[in-house]
Structure formats: C-alpha cells, structure tokens
C-alpha cells in the first residue's frame, strides 16, 4: 500500500469516526513511522519518532510543505501545506518511506528525513502554482502550431 492509499483510507475512517487518526507504517523497520490524517482539517503529516532522546530540530518551511518537531511526544512531522500538491506530497512521502526502510537501524530517522528533504526542497521551490506565464503560453502555442502545421504535414 502506498502513501496516497493509506492517506485516503485514514481520511475515510477519520471522517467516519469524527477524530484524527494515524497508522504505523513500515512494520519491518526499527523506526516508529506514522502516517496521520487530522480531523476536521484533514492535514496529512508523515511523523517519525526519534530513536534516542528527543532533541529540538528547527522547523523548516518550503513551498508546499513544512516540518515541525514536538519534544512532548518525540515526533518529527513533515506536513503538506498546499492541498494542490497532494499527489506530489504523496510521492514525497513514498520516497521518504523508501529511504527509511533502506536506512540502517542505528541511523536517526529524523536525520534520514532531513537529508532526503534537502533533495526535494529545490523541486518544490521550482514549482509554478499559477500555471504558465503569458510568455510561456505563447511559446507553447507556437511550438504546437509548428508541429501541427509544418512538421506533421511532412511526416508520415
């Protein structure tokens, strides 16, 4: 089961039960990894518990997602901030889960997530949320028109 399927199942159960829910994933892993769905806000964080004594980790925010760290329960969370990016966030979570499942059991899961997050942050920063700019739209139209009227008429 991938992250999106787990989030959808949790969302349905949270709606039915009227409360926030979580599910432990990666049962074969030495790490405590949870997928959560909040109620009623339907936020969808990935949470990991530090294997050692909880320690403060500075919160990070990038376009689309943010991190938080709770010393009370020892959980470090990566949470979607923009619902338009839900499919991309699910892919991000799947990638995080793969990194955690491949990590050595003596590794700190928070460090594993922060290292992987650094790879994804640039991609999220480059995303255009409002579609193509007017210049990009004109360029795309010109390319498609060229292909339709000149290129495709000369090819089989």
ChimeraX attribute file (.defattr): number of C-alpha atoms within 10 A of each C-alpha:
attribute: neighborCount
match mode: 1-to-1
recipient: residues
	/A:1	7
	/A:2	12
	/A:3	20
	/A:4	18
	/A:5	11
	/A:6	18
	/A:7	23
	/A:8	13
	/A:9	13
	/A:10	22
	/A:11	24
	/A:12	13
	/A:13	16
	/A:14	20
	/A:15	16
	/A:16	9
	/A:17	11
	/A:18	12
	/A:19	14
	/A:20	18
	/A:21	19
	/A:22	21
	/A:23	15
	/A:24	13
	/A:25	18
	/A:26	15
	/A:27	10
	/A:28	7
	/A:29	15
	/A:30	16
	/A:31	24
	/A:32	16
	/A:33	25
	/A:34	18
	/A:35	21
	/A:36	24
	/A:37	26
	/A:38	18
	/A:39	16
	/A:40	12
	/A:41	8
	/A:42	18
	/A:43	17
	/A:44	26
	/A:45	25
	/A:46	25
	/A:47	24
	/A:48	23
	/A:49	22
	/A:50	21
	/A:51	16
	/A:52	9
	/A:53	9
	/A:54	16
	/A:55	13
	/A:56	12
	/A:57	15
	/A:58	9
	/A:59	12
	/A:60	13
	/A:61	14
	/A:62	13
	/A:63	17
	/A:64	20
	/A:65	18
	/A:66	16
	/A:67	21
	/A:68	18
	/A:69	22
	/A:70	14
	/A:71	15
	/A:72	7
	/A:73	10
	/A:74	18
	/A:75	21
	/A:76	26
	/A:77	24
	/A:78	27
	/A:79	20
	/A:80	21
	/A:81	19
	/A:82	14
	/A:83	14
	/A:84	11
	/A:85	17
	/A:86	15
	/A:87	12
	/A:88	15
	/A:89	24
	/A:90	20
	/A:91	15
	/A:92	17
	/A:93	22
	/A:94	16
	/A:95	17
	/A:96	21
	/A:97	20
	/A:98	12
	/A:99	16
	/A:100	24
	/A:101	18
	/A:102	11
	/A:103	16
	/A:104	14
	/A:105	13
	/A:106	9
	/A:107	14
	/A:108	17
	/A:109	26
	/A:110	21
	/A:111	12
	/A:112	16
	/A:113	21
	/A:114	16
	/A:115	13
	/A:116	16
	/A:117	18
	/A:118	10
	/A:119	10
	/A:120	14
	/A:121	15
	/A:122	12
	/A:123	10
	/A:124	16
	/A:125	11
	/A:126	9
	/A:127	12
	/A:128	9
	/A:129	11
	/A:130	6
	/A:131	9
	/A:132	12
	/A:133	10
	/A:134	9
	/A:135	9
	/A:136	11
	/A:137	12
	/A:138	12
	/A:139	13
	/A:140	13
	/A:141	12
	/A:142	12
	/A:143	11
	/A:144	13
	/A:145	13
	/A:146	12
	/A:147	13
	/A:148	11
	/A:149	10
	/A:150	11
	/A:151	11
	/A:152	11
	/A:153	9
	/A:154	8
	/A:155	6
	/A:156	4
